[in-house]
Amino acid sequence: MLTIEDCIELSELSEEEILAIAEHEHVPEMVALELGNYLTHSAAGERRIRRMICEDMDRARACGNLQRLAELKLVLKHFVETHPA
């Protein structure tokens, strides 16, 4: 039986990246994990994930949530470093 940690490792995403997808899409973590896994293995998927994180950053900035904005900047930095395409 696979645990959620196993699934996260197979997705090639960090838990924070998956949580950013969940926040953006308003879905549970497991659904975001499945979506993220699909997107990381599709032609334009990595660009879409970057766009999701950036949109989450814009929303946090607009709401004045500077702590969440800083967290998402780190998530984006990690994503770009691990998915340079």
C-alpha positions as CSV (number, residue, x, y, z in Angstrom):
1,M,0.0,0.0,0.0
2,L,1.3,3.4,-0.9
3,T,1.3,6.2,1.7
4,I,0.8,9.8,0.8
5,E,4.5,10.4,1.3
6,D,5.2,7.7,-1.3
7,C,2.8,9.4,-3.7
8,I,4.5,12.8,-3.0
9,E,7.9,11.3,-3.9
10,L,6.6,9.8,-7.1
11,S,5.0,13.1,-8.2
12,E,8.4,14.9,-8.3
13,L,6.9,17.7,-6.3
14,S,7.4,18.9,-2.8
15,E,4.6,18.9,-0.3
16,E,4.6,22.7,-0.3
17,E,4.2,22.7,-4.1
18,I,1.3,20.3,-3.8
19,L,-0.3,22.4,-1.1
20,A,0.0,25.5,-3.4
21,I,-1.8,23.6,-6.2
22,A,-4.5,22.5,-3.7
23,E,-4.9,26.2,-2.6
24,H,-5.1,27.4,-6.2
25,E,-7.5,24.8,-7.4
26,H,-9.5,24.6,-4.1
27,V,-9.2,20.8,-3.9
28,P,-8.0,18.3,-1.3
29,E,-4.3,17.6,-1.0
30,M,-4.6,14.1,-2.6
31,V,-6.4,15.6,-5.7
32,A,-3.7,18.3,-6.0
33,L,-1.1,15.6,-5.8
34,E,-2.7,13.7,-8.6
35,L,-3.1,16.8,-10.7
36,G,0.5,17.9,-10.0
37,N,1.9,14.5,-10.9
38,Y,0.0,14.7,-14.2
39,L,1.2,18.2,-14.9
40,T,4.8,17.5,-14.2
41,H,4.7,14.8,-16.8
42,S,2.9,16.8,-19.5
43,A,4.3,19.2,-22.1
44,A,2.9,22.5,-20.7
45,G,2.2,21.2,-17.2
46,E,5.3,22.7,-15.5
47,R,4.4,26.2,-16.9
48,R,0.9,25.7,-15.6
49,I,2.2,24.9,-12.1
50,R,4.4,27.9,-12.1
51,R,1.5,30.1,-13.2
52,M,-0.6,28.6,-10.3
53,I,2.0,29.5,-7.7
54,C,2.4,33.0,-9.2
55,E,-1.4,33.5,-9.1
56,D,-1.4,32.4,-5.5
57,M,1.3,34.9,-4.8
58,D,-0.7,37.7,-6.5
59,R,-3.7,36.7,-4.3
60,A,-1.6,36.8,-1.1
61,R,-0.2,40.1,-2.1
62,A,-3.6,41.6,-2.8
63,C,-4.9,40.4,0.5
64,G,-1.9,41.8,2.3
65,N,-0.8,38.4,3.5
66,L,2.9,39.0,3.4
67,Q,3.8,35.8,5.3
68,R,2.0,33.6,2.8
69,L,3.6,35.6,0.0
70,A,7.0,34.9,1.4
71,E,6.2,31.2,1.7
72,L,5.0,31.0,-1.9
73,K,8.1,32.8,-3.1
74,L,10.2,30.0,-1.6
75,V,7.9,27.4,-3.1
76,L,8.3,29.0,-6.5
77,K,12.1,29.2,-6.1
78,H,12.3,25.5,-5.2
79,F,10.0,24.6,-8.1
80,V,12.0,26.6,-10.6
81,E,15.2,25.0,-9.3
82,T,13.9,21.5,-9.6
83,H,11.9,21.9,-12.8
84,P,13.9,24.2,-15.0
85,A,12.1,23.5,-18.3
